[in-house]
């Protein structure tokens, strides 16, 4: 893969809550990764295979959905629907993370099946990328009989996450899973915990007491999945735990608002990440992550660059992904966006502050253009220009 360059950028959003914006109007990409960020006057890109003129639009990292429930491939039996991953891609999501296979009809709940399914799903995530989207599907449900050797073997085969404790797998009581969690952590797996009321049949009600005992890396859907815990329980988790806190589109919007207000007062934006919790009974919502960003930025009046970081860099930090931030050496998963047509906003940043869905004009994954004019957002009055050198396989668009 040769050099690609994005020039004439109006605003570069870093994806990092501690940095916000980056200085510059140009991003250079080589071999699928960001190699330089700065001003065009100080950078040399004469040999670029592709130059994208962003026409003054904003560039952000591709969004990461921290909470999905894939089954096998791009199909969900819960909604009897296909192509939901490509739908999410056209809503700006370039990476999805599975919290476990909960909707697979007839899923056996035993040691051998849990291990085999986890390894299978990890391999599917690596090999199946509809539209180019990245998916991390290697999750293991906690079932009786799993051994340290099982966790070692699963880790060696790409299983990196424990399935949502309290929903995926039979075991969820702290005393029943303590040893398994120690093995999981020993082999570098992330430990997520369901929080709130029961969701699907067989799931558990988990409140602050369980959070304190289990000490997860991330508390899933702090605002309910979909039914939230009482506010004192939510407040206690925010104030007393050190876990990363996930907020989801399909949860309780009032609890999301209240949680962000408390987190804002504590100056702990870096603890928040955003997921959709789909496909689920809540449906298929391709713009779910964008909608969460809009709520947090417009109603809670959190700076848009911080809200975007909650859906990008914070998630990549937790799950140890080399994407989610605009940073030298990171995978070049990028969105080029602007205010939508007829919006009162003048640019994407202002549109997000106002609660308008931005127009995503170009989506890049690993430096390759995978979408022009995202189908699940609106159009902009501006048009990026692609300048392609001879021999490129990318089609001109202007």
Number of C-alpha atoms within 10 A of each C-alpha: 11 13 20 25 26 24 23 19 21 17 22 24 23 25 31 25 23 11 12 17 17 16 12 18 22 26 27 25 27 19 15 21 23 24 19 18 22 16 15 18 9 10 13 10 17 9 12 17 19 23 20 22 19 25 17 19 28 22 27 25 32 29 33 32 27 29 25 22 24 29 20 17 17 15 16 22 15 19 15 7 13 13 13 21 29 20 20 26 28 25 27 35 29 31 26 25 23 26 29 27 27 19 19 15 10 6 12 12 15 16 18 14 15 24 21 13 18 27 22 19 26 24 17 17 22 14 12 15 16 16 16 19 21 22 25 25 31 29 31 32 29 27 21 17 11 17 13 17 10 18 24 16 15 24 22 12 15 21 28 26 27 26 28 27 29 24 26 26 25 17 18 23 15 15 10 13 16 14 13 19 22 13 17 24 16 13 18 15 23 20 20 23 26 30 34 27 18 20 19 15 7 12 18 21 16 20 21 21 12 17 22 16 12 20 18 21 20 24 28 29 29 32 30 27 26 24 18 24 23 14 13 11 17 21 18 15 21 23 11 11 18 15 20 22 23 26 31 27 28 25 22 19 18 11 20 23 17 16 22 21 16 14 19 14 10 11 10 14 21 18 19 25 29 30 27 32 28 24 25 23 13 16 14 21 20 24 20 23 25 25 19 25 27 25 22 24 23 20 13 18 16 20 17 22 23 27 29 34 32 32 29 31 28 27 29 22 14 15 17 11 15 16 28 31 29 29 21 15 16 18 25 29 29 26 26 30 30 32 27 23 15 10 17 12 19 13 21 27 22 18 23 27 23 18 19 22 23 27 29 29 24 22 28 23 24 21 24 19 16 18 19 15 18 22 19 18 20 17 20 22 11 17 18 22 16 18 18 18 14 8 7 11 10 15 10 12 12 10
